[in-house]
Amino acid sequence: MKLPRLLQKRAMLTPASLALITENRRWTFQEMHDEVKKMAAHISQFDAEQAHAACFIENKAEAVFFFHACQYTGMVAVPLNMRLTEEELVWQMKEAECSILYYTKGYEEKALHAARCLQITACAIEDIVDKTHCAALNNDEMIDSDAPATIMFTSGTTGQPKGVCLTWGNHYWSAVNAALQSGFSEQDIWYTSLPLFHVSGFSSLIKSVVSGLSIYLDARFQPERVWQLIECGEVTHISVVHKMMEDLLAVADGKEAPPSLRQVLIGGGSTPWELIHEAYDLKWPLTVSYGMTETASQVVSVDISEQTPRGTAGKPMLMNEVCICQPDGKVLHTGQEGELWVKGPTVFNSYVNAASTKTEEGWFPTGDIGKLDEDGYLYVLDRRSDMLISGGENVYPAEIEHTLAAHPAVEACGVSKAVDDKWGEVPVAYLVLKQSIGSQELRAWLKPRLASYKHPKYMYTVQSLPRNATGKLQRHLLKTLQKTEI
């Protein structure tokens, strides 16, 4: 299947429509197309066709231009987490076989060190637009949907990150899924401060050119500023994760969301249902979603209403299918817990330096544990690698975390597992507290809410929980924290 160069096509269709907003400037689609041509002219100097370009780039307009320019030239973008250490940066660039590095000014030391280690060229992204003139594009305006687009590393919440190879077709169908779910218009403005090196942030760029909506791009999330944008009707859609939603509700201080806010897309991990309904009661138009880097963002979604079943991640989006399977691939019945498998044109084909993990029929085993109800709603219970078996019973850390975090004295909670001579494995809780509290009171809180085999054997207080750039809890790092037993 062939696709048009998405930004080039959008600039032809709606050249004067607003495309990109930052705190200091706005660009129409035609203006953005002109900037992207400058980027493409620079990139073309490096024999760009399918070359892998490491992108150590903040959420800036130049980053948006660069990612679109990759589609114009055939270069494969490798967006990298800005919080990586020098050692991690070098490892991921080597793993992805990057031949050039683009970086944001202010990160020169780390970027240039990595480039020297691998003996590759490094360029500051800000210099390219300033120094390059517009160039004519070749006449071929179509690209192959199977052409490689990005290599995105998984968040590493359960261990070593893996490089996910995504095509332009994967990203395109993900944007189509979102458009069919949300009914975007050219008047919509999507706010994101989610990092563009993460699939949730990157996907907003593709939604924009497919649907004609504009992106309000922020370098970092500031709840007071975002609430002001919402109150004055400057943005109609926003992307958030659990902690961002909590912070927004705190800043809003009980105020209802204005009618101009059309959608709040919440993902990035398991979200407490109490938080979802607190927001819903204040007329926040929430859409809960489940997705992965391997599925180019959303694959399951639901708009919250009074009829939405508690705890669900939603139903499969139009372009995707899901099923619950045993490890051997046998499909389980409604209500049975097992591994979540997904299928559809948004699903990747392979990891970097690894064979395809998909079945011959195109199913991808996600490693997540879930179940489906009789109406087709999906419930994602936990990561398979995080689940523990205590006395023969399956125990899901996310359930314990949500229950403990609902206590008024608890700000946040993370749960891991420990080996136990009697039970095999037992839960261990790491708590960030708002105020001092004893273990007896916490156990009394758990008693009517969770079966006894789900109660943590050990509880510790910690200063903060380890999270990645999008706020996901990194459970595999909990054991490394300095802690005090309660």
C-alpha positions as CSV (number, residue, x, y, z in Angstrom):
1,M,0.0,0.0,0.0
2,K,1.2,3.5,-0.8
3,L,0.7,6.6,1.4
4,P,1.2,10.2,0.6
5,R,3.8,12.2,2.4
6,L,1.4,13.2,5.1
7,L,2.4,16.7,5.9
8,Q,2.9,17.6,2.2
9,K,-0.6,16.3,1.5
10,R,-2.1,18.2,4.5
11,A,-0.3,21.4,3.4
12,M,-1.9,21.1,0.0
13,L,-5.4,20.4,1.4
14,T,-5.5,23.1,4.2
15,P,-2.4,25.3,3.8
16,A,-3.7,28.2,5.9
17,S,-5.0,26.0,8.8
18,L,-3.1,26.2,12.1
19,A,-0.7,23.3,12.5
20,L,1.6,23.9,15.4
21,I,1.6,26.1,18.5
22,T,4.4,26.7,21.0
23,E,4.5,29.2,23.9
24,N,6.1,31.8,21.6
25,R,5.0,31.1,18.0
26,R,2.4,29.5,15.6
27,W,2.8,27.9,12.2
28,T,0.3,27.0,9.5
29,F,0.6,23.7,7.7
30,Q,2.1,25.6,4.7
31,E,4.6,27.3,7.0
32,M,5.5,24.0,8.6
33,H,5.9,22.3,5.3
34,D,8.4,25.0,4.3
35,E,10.4,24.5,7.4
36,V,10.4,20.7,6.9
37,K,11.7,21.1,3.4
38,K,14.7,22.9,4.9
39,M,15.3,20.0,7.2
40,A,14.9,17.5,4.4
41,A,17.5,19.4,2.3
42,H,20.0,19.0,5.2
43,I,19.2,15.4,5.9
44,S,19.6,14.5,2.2
45,Q,23.3,15.3,2.5
46,F,23.8,12.2,4.6
47,D,22.6,9.5,2.2
48,A,19.4,9.5,4.2
49,E,17.5,6.6,2.6
50,Q,16.9,4.2,5.5
51,A,19.8,5.6,7.5
52,H,19.2,5.5,11.2
53,A,19.3,8.9,12.9
54,A,19.5,9.1,16.7
55,C,17.3,12.0,18.0
56,F,18.2,13.3,21.4
57,I,15.7,16.1,21.1
58,E,13.4,18.0,23.5
59,N,9.8,18.9,22.7
60,K,10.5,21.8,20.4
61,A,9.2,22.9,17.0
62,E,12.5,21.8,15.4
63,A,11.8,18.3,16.6
64,V,8.4,18.3,14.9
65,F,10.0,19.6,11.6
66,F,12.7,16.9,11.9
67,F,10.3,14.0,12.3
68,H,8.3,15.0,9.3
69,A,11.5,15.6,7.3
70,C,12.4,11.9,7.9
71,Q,9.3,10.9,5.9
72,Y,10.4,13.2,3.0
73,T,13.8,11.6,2.9
74,G,13.5,8.0,4.0
75,M,15.6,8.5,7.1
76,V,14.6,6.4,10.1
77,A,14.2,8.4,13.3
78,V,15.4,6.8,16.5
79,P,13.9,9.1,19.3
80,L,15.8,8.7,22.5
81,N,14.8,9.5,26.1
82,M,16.3,12.8,27.3
83,R,16.9,11.3,30.7
84,L,19.3,8.6,29.5
85,T,22.8,8.5,31.0
86,E,25.7,8.7,28.6
87,E,26.2,4.9,28.9
88,E,22.5,4.2,28.1
89,L,22.6,6.6,25.2
90,V,25.6,5.0,23.6
91,W,24.1,1.5,24.1
92,Q,20.7,2.4,22.5
93,M,22.4,4.2,19.6
94,K,24.7,1.2,19.0
95,E,21.8,-1.2,19.3
96,A,19.8,0.8,16.7
97,E,22.9,1.1,14.4
98,C,22.6,4.9,14.3
99,S,24.9,6.7,11.8
100,I,24.1,10.3,12.8
101,L,23.0,12.0,16.0
102,Y,20.7,15.1,16.2
103,Y,20.5,16.8,19.5
104,T,19.0,19.8,21.3
105,K,21.2,22.6,22.4
106,G,21.8,22.4,26.1
107,Y,22.6,18.7,25.8
108,E,25.8,19.0,23.8
109,E,28.1,17.4,26.4
110,K,26.2,14.2,26.6
111,A,25.3,14.0,22.9
112,L,28.8,14.8,21.7
113,H,30.3,12.3,24.0
114,A,28.0,9.6,22.7
115,A,28.8,10.6,19.1
116,R,32.6,10.4,19.8
117,C,32.2,7.0,21.3
118,L,30.5,5.7,18.2
119,Q,32.5,7.8,15.8
120,I,29.5,9.3,14.1
121,T,28.4,12.9,13.1
122,A,26.4,15.0,15.5
123,C,24.3,18.1,14.7
124,A,22.4,20.6,16.8
125,I,18.8,20.5,15.6
126,E,18.4,24.3,16.0
127,D,21.2,25.0,13.6
128,I,19.7,23.2,10.7
129,V,16.6,25.4,10.2
130,D,18.6,28.5,10.7
131,K,21.3,27.7,8.1
132,T,19.5,25.7,5.4
133,H,17.4,27.1,2.6
134,C,14.3,25.6,1.2
135,A,15.0,23.0,-1.5
136,A,12.9,21.4,-4.1
137,L,11.6,17.9,-3.3
138,N,11.7,15.0,-5.7
139,N,8.5,14.3,-7.7
140,D,7.7,11.1,-5.9
141,E,5.1,12.2,-3.3
142,M,4.1,8.7,-2.3
143,I,5.8,6.4,0.2
144,D,5.4,2.7,1.0
145,S,3.3,2.0,4.1
146,D,5.8,-0.7,5.0
147,A,8.7,1.7,4.9
148,P,10.5,1.9,8.3
149,A,9.6,5.1,10.1
150,T,10.9,5.0,13.7
151,I,12.8,2.8,16.1
152,M,11.4,3.5,19.5
153,F,12.7,2.0,22.7
154,T,10.3,0.5,25.2
155,S,10.1,2.3,28.5
156,G,12.1,-0.4,30.3
157,T,9.6,-0.6,33.2
158,T,10.3,-4.3,33.5
159,G,14.0,-4.4,32.6
160,Q,16.2,-3.7,29.5
161,P,14.5,-1.5,26.9
162,K,13.9,-3.1,23.4
163,G,14.0,-1.2,20.1
164,V,10.6,-1.4,18.4
165,C,10.6,-1.1,14.6
166,L,7.5,0.8,13.5
167,T,6.5,1.6,9.9
168,W,4.8,4.6,8.5
169,G,1.8,2.4,8.0
170,N,1.7,1.5,11.7
171,H,1.7,5.2,12.6
172,Y,-0.8,6.1,9.9
173,W,-3.4,3.5,11.0
174,S,-2.9,4.5,14.6
175,A,-3.9,8.0,13.6
176,V,-6.9,6.8,11.7
177,N,-8.0,4.7,14.7
178,A,-7.8,7.9,16.8
179,A,-9.7,10.0,14.3
180,L,-12.5,7.5,14.0
181,Q,-12.7,7.2,17.8
182,S,-12.7,11.0,18.5
183,G,-14.1,12.7,15.4
184,F,-11.4,15.4,15.1
185,S,-12.0,18.6,13.2
186,E,-9.6,21.3,11.8
187,Q,-10.7,23.5,14.7
188,D,-9.4,21.2,17.3
189,I,-6.2,21.9,19.2
190,W,-4.4,18.9,20.8
191,Y,-2.2,19.8,23.8
192,T,0.7,17.5,24.6
193,S,3.7,17.8,26.8
194,L,4.3,14.0,26.6
195,P,7.8,13.6,25.2
196,L,8.1,13.1,21.5
197,F,10.5,10.3,22.1
198,H,7.6,8.3,23.5
199,V,5.0,6.8,21.2
200,S,2.1,8.7,22.9
201,G,3.8,12.1,22.2
202,F,5.0,11.1,18.7
203,S,1.5,9.8,17.7
204,S,0.0,13.3,18.2
205,L,2.2,14.6,15.3
206,I,0.7,12.0,12.9
207,K,-2.9,12.6,14.2
208,S,-2.4,16.3,13.3
209,V,-1.4,15.8,9.6
210,V,-4.0,13.0,9.1
211,S,-6.9,14.9,10.6
212,G,-5.9,18.5,10.1
213,L,-6.0,19.4,13.8
214,S,-3.3,21.6,15.4
215,I,-0.8,20.6,18.1
216,Y,0.0,22.7,21.1
217,L,3.5,21.5,22.1
218,D,4.9,22.1,25.5
219,A,8.4,21.2,26.6
220,R,7.2,20.1,30.1
221,F,3.9,19.7,31.9
222,Q,3.0,22.6,34.2
223,P,-0.5,22.0,35.7
224,E,-1.3,25.6,36.4
225,R,-0.5,26.7,32.9
226,V,-2.4,23.8,31.3
227,W,-5.5,24.6,33.4
228,Q,-5.3,28.2,32.2
229,L,-5.2,27.0,28.6
230,I,-8.2,24.7,29.3
231,E,-10.2,27.4,31.1
232,C,-9.7,30.0,28.3
233,G,-10.6,27.5,25.6
234,E,-7.2,27.5,24.0
235,V,-7.0,23.7,23.8
236,T,-9.8,21.2,23.0
237,H,-7.9,17.9,23.6
238,I,-5.1,16.9,26.0
239,S,-3.0,13.8,26.6
240,V,-2.2,12.9,30.2
241,V,-1.0,10.1,32.4
242,H,-2.2,9.3,35.9
243,K,0.0,11.7,37.8
244,M,-0.7,14.6,35.4
245,M,-4.5,14.1,35.8
246,E,-4.1,14.2,39.6
247,D,-2.1,17.4,39.4
248,L,-4.7,19.0,37.0
249,L,-7.6,18.2,39.3
250,A,-5.7,19.6,42.3
251,V,-5.1,22.9,40.4
252,A,-8.7,23.0,39.1
253,D,-9.7,22.8,42.8
254,G,-13.2,21.4,42.2
255,K,-14.0,23.4,39.1
256,E,-15.8,21.7,36.3
257,A,-14.1,21.5,32.9
258,P,-15.4,24.0,30.3
259,P,-17.5,22.7,27.4
260,S,-14.7,23.7,25.0
261,L,-12.6,20.8,26.3
262,R,-13.7,17.9,24.1
263,Q,-11.3,15.1,25.2
264,V,-8.9,14.1,27.9
265,L,-7.0,11.0,26.7
266,I,-5.5,9.2,29.7
267,G,-3.1,6.3,29.4
268,G,0.5,5.4,30.2
269,G,-0.4,2.7,32.8
270,S,-3.1,1.5,35.1
271,T,-5.2,4.5,36.4
272,P,-7.3,4.2,39.6
273,W,-10.9,4.1,38.8
274,E,-11.7,6.5,41.7
275,L,-9.5,9.1,40.0
276,I,-11.3,8.6,36.7
277,H,-14.7,9.1,38.2
278,E,-13.6,12.1,40.3
279,A,-12.7,13.7,37.0
280,Y,-15.8,12.5,35.2
281,D,-18.1,14.0,38.0
282,L,-16.4,17.4,37.2
283,K,-17.4,17.0,33.5
284,W,-13.9,16.2,32.4
285,P,-14.5,14.3,29.1
286,L,-12.2,11.3,29.8
287,T,-11.2,8.7,27.3
288,V,-9.3,5.8,28.9
289,S,-6.9,3.9,26.6
290,Y,-4.5,1.0,26.5
291,G,-1.6,0.8,24.1
292,M,2.1,0.0,23.8
293,T,5.1,1.1,21.8
294,E,4.6,-2.1,19.9
295,T,1.1,-1.1,18.8
296,A,2.0,2.5,17.8
297,S,0.0,3.9,20.7
298,Q,-3.7,3.2,21.4
299,V,-5.2,-0.2,20.6
300,V,-8.1,-0.3,23.1
301,S,-10.2,2.7,24.2
302,V,-13.4,3.9,25.8
303,D,-15.1,7.3,26.4
304,I,-16.1,7.3,30.1
305,S,-19.8,7.5,30.9
306,E,-22.1,6.3,33.7
307,Q,-22.5,3.0,31.9
308,T,-18.7,2.3,31.5
309,P,-17.8,-0.8,33.6
310,R,-15.5,-0.1,36.5
311,G,-11.9,-0.9,35.8
312,T,-12.1,-1.4,32.0
313,A,-9.5,-0.2,29.5
314,G,-12.3,-0.2,26.8
315,K,-13.0,-2.1,23.7
316,P,-10.7,-2.7,20.7
317,M,-10.5,0.2,18.3
318,L,-11.8,-0.3,14.8
319,M,-8.5,-1.4,13.2
320,N,-7.6,-3.8,16.0
321,E,-8.6,-7.1,17.5
322,V,-7.8,-8.6,21.0
323,C,-8.1,-12.0,22.6
324,I,-7.0,-13.6,25.9
325,C,-4.8,-16.7,25.5
326,Q,-2.9,-19.3,27.3
327,P,0.9,-19.4,26.8
328,D,0.4,-21.9,24.0
329,G,-2.0,-19.6,22.1
330,K,-5.2,-21.4,23.1
331,V,-8.0,-18.8,23.3
332,L,-9.6,-18.5,26.7
333,H,-13.3,-18.0,27.4
334,T,-15.0,-14.8,28.5
335,G,-14.0,-13.9,32.1
336,Q,-10.9,-16.0,32.2
337,E,-7.6,-14.4,33.0
338,G,-4.7,-14.9,30.6
339,E,-2.2,-13.1,28.3
340,L,-3.5,-10.3,26.2
341,W,-2.9,-10.8,22.4
342,V,-3.5,-8.0,19.9
343,K,-3.7,-7.9,16.1
344,G,-4.1,-5.2,13.4
345,P,-2.2,-2.8,11.1
346,T,-0.9,-0.7,14.0
347,V,1.1,-3.7,15.4
348,F,4.8,-3.8,14.8
349,N,6.7,-6.6,13.1
350,S,9.9,-7.0,15.0
351,Y,12.3,-5.6,17.6
352,V,15.8,-4.4,16.6
353,N,18.2,-7.3,16.3
354,A,15.4,-9.8,17.1
355,A,13.1,-12.1,15.2
356,S,9.4,-11.3,14.9
357,T,7.4,-12.0,18.0
358,K,4.1,-12.2,16.0
359,T,2.4,-15.4,15.1
360,E,1.8,-16.5,11.5
361,E,-1.8,-15.1,11.8
362,G,-0.4,-11.7,12.9
363,W,-1.2,-11.9,16.7
364,F,1.3,-10.2,19.1
365,P,1.5,-11.6,22.7
366,T,1.8,-8.4,24.8
367,G,3.0,-9.9,28.0
368,D,0.1,-8.2,29.8
369,I,-2.5,-10.1,31.9
370,G,-6.1,-9.4,31.1
371,K,-9.6,-10.6,30.7
372,L,-12.6,-9.8,28.5
373,D,-16.2,-9.5,29.7
374,E,-19.3,-10.7,27.9
375,D,-19.7,-7.2,26.3
376,G,-16.2,-7.2,24.8
377,Y,-14.7,-4.8,27.4
378,L,-11.0,-5.5,28.2
379,Y,-9.6,-5.4,31.7
380,V,-5.8,-5.1,31.9
381,L,-4.8,-6.6,35.2
382,D,-1.0,-6.3,35.2
383,R,2.3,-7.1,33.5
384,R,2.9,-10.8,33.3
385,S,6.4,-10.3,34.5
386,D,5.1,-8.3,37.5
387,M,2.4,-10.8,38.6
388,L,3.3,-13.0,41.6
389,I,1.9,-16.3,42.7
390,S,1.4,-16.5,46.4
391,G,0.3,-19.8,47.8
392,G,-1.0,-20.8,44.4
393,E,-3.0,-17.6,44.0
394,N,-2.3,-14.9,41.2
395,V,-1.6,-11.5,42.8
396,Y,-1.5,-8.3,40.7
397,P,0.6,-5.5,42.1
398,A,-1.5,-2.8,40.4
399,E,-4.6,-3.8,42.5
400,I,-2.7,-3.5,45.8
401,E,-1.1,-0.2,44.7
402,H,-4.5,1.3,43.9
403,T,-6.0,0.1,47.2
404,L,-3.2,1.5,49.4
405,A,-2.9,4.7,47.4
406,A,-6.6,5.4,48.2
407,H,-5.7,5.8,51.9
408,P,-5.7,9.5,52.9
409,A,-2.2,9.2,54.4
410,V,-0.7,7.7,51.2
411,E,0.5,9.8,48.4
412,A,1.8,7.0,46.1
413,C,2.5,3.3,46.3
414,G,4.6,0.7,44.4
415,V,4.4,-3.0,44.9
416,S,7.0,-5.7,44.0
417,K,7.5,-9.3,45.0
418,A,9.8,-11.2,47.4
419,V,10.6,-14.9,47.7
420,D,9.0,-16.5,50.7
421,D,9.7,-20.0,52.1
422,K,6.0,-20.6,53.0
423,W,4.1,-19.0,50.2
424,G,6.6,-19.0,47.3
425,E,6.2,-15.3,46.7
426,V,4.7,-12.4,48.7
427,P,3.9,-8.8,47.9
428,V,6.1,-6.0,49.2
429,A,4.8,-2.4,49.3
430,Y,6.8,0.8,49.0
431,L,4.9,3.9,50.2
432,V,5.3,7.6,49.8
433,L,3.4,9.1,52.7
434,K,1.6,12.4,53.2
435,Q,1.7,11.9,56.9
436,S,3.0,9.4,59.4
437,I,1.0,6.2,59.8
438,G,1.5,2.8,61.3
439,S,1.4,-0.6,59.6
440,Q,-1.5,-1.7,61.8
441,E,-3.7,1.1,60.4
442,L,-2.7,0.3,56.9
443,R,-3.5,-3.4,57.3
444,A,-6.8,-2.5,58.9
445,W,-7.5,-0.4,55.7
446,L,-6.7,-3.4,53.5
447,K,-8.7,-6.0,55.4
448,P,-12.2,-5.2,54.1
449,R,-10.8,-4.3,50.6
450,L,-8.4,-7.1,49.6
451,A,-8.2,-10.8,50.2
452,S,-5.6,-11.6,52.9
453,Y,-3.2,-13.3,50.4
454,K,-2.9,-9.9,48.6
455,H,-1.8,-8.1,51.7
456,P,1.9,-7.0,51.6
457,K,4.1,-9.0,53.9
458,Y,6.4,-6.1,54.2
459,M,5.8,-2.3,54.0
460,Y,8.4,0.4,53.6
461,T,8.4,4.2,53.4
462,V,10.4,5.8,50.6
463,Q,11.0,9.4,49.5
464,S,9.8,8.9,45.9
465,L,9.0,6.1,43.5
466,P,11.1,5.4,40.4
467,R,9.2,6.5,37.2
468,N,10.1,6.9,33.6
469,A,9.7,10.0,31.5
470,T,5.9,9.4,31.0
471,G,5.2,8.7,34.7
472,K,5.1,4.9,34.5
473,L,6.1,3.1,37.7
474,Q,9.4,1.1,37.2
475,R,8.6,-1.7,39.6
476,H,11.9,-3.5,38.9
477,L,13.8,-0.6,40.6
478,L,11.7,-0.6,43.8
479,K,14.1,-2.9,45.6
480,T,17.0,-0.5,45.0
481,L,15.4,2.3,46.9
482,Q,16.5,3.5,50.4
483,K,13.7,2.5,52.6
484,T,12.4,2.4,56.2
485,E,10.2,-0.4,57.4
486,I,6.8,0.6,58.7
